[in-house]
Amino acid sequence: MMEEIDAIGLRCPLPVLRLRKRLAALAPGARVRLLADDPLAQVDVPHFCTEQGHVLEDAGEEAGVLRFTIRRG
């Protein structure tokens, strides 16, 4: 089962901070889906994953909601 973080309505840097906190509590290889509507998340989430050694498996947008699937490194 994949965990989901609903960060809709939150502005930078809160979506990434919630993602960081959730990933820290999970085992390597665990997957998390992040939902956000802050346009800066399109830059912040991939940068966070690269810097922290996590894998951004998927990213997309539907009806103004950004969706990211991240695997903990």
URMO-V354707 format. One record per residue. N is the residue number from 0. SS is DSSP state (H for helix, E for strand, C for the rest). OMEGA is omega in whole degrees, -180 to 180 (none if undefined). Layout:
BEGIN
n: (N,N)
ss: (SS,SS)
omega: (OMEGA,OMEGA)
END
This chain:
BEGIN
n: (0,1,2,3,4,5,6,7,8,9,10,11,12,13,14,15,16,17,18,19,20,21,22,23,24,25,26,27,28,29,30,31,32,33,34,35,36,37,38,39,40,41,42,43,44,45,46,47,48,49,50,51,52,53,54,55,56,57,58,59,60,61,62,63,64,65,66,67,68,69,70,71,72)
ss: (C,C,E,E,E,E,E,C,C,C,C,C,C,H,H,H,H,H,H,H,H,H,H,H,C,C,C,C,C,C,E,E,E,E,E,E,C,C,C,C,H,H,H,H,H,H,H,H,H,H,H,H,C,C,E,E,E,E,E,E,E,E,C,C,E,E,E,E,E,E,E,C,C)
omega: (-179,176,-180,177,177,180,179,-179,179,-180,179,8,-173,179,-180,178,177,177,180,-179,-179,-180,-179,-178,-175,178,175,-179,178,-177,180,173,179,175,-179,176,175,-178,179,178,179,177,-174,-175,177,179,178,-179,180,-177,-175,177,176,-178,173,-175,-175,175,179,-180,177,178,178,179,177,-178,179,172,-175,175,-180,179,none)
END
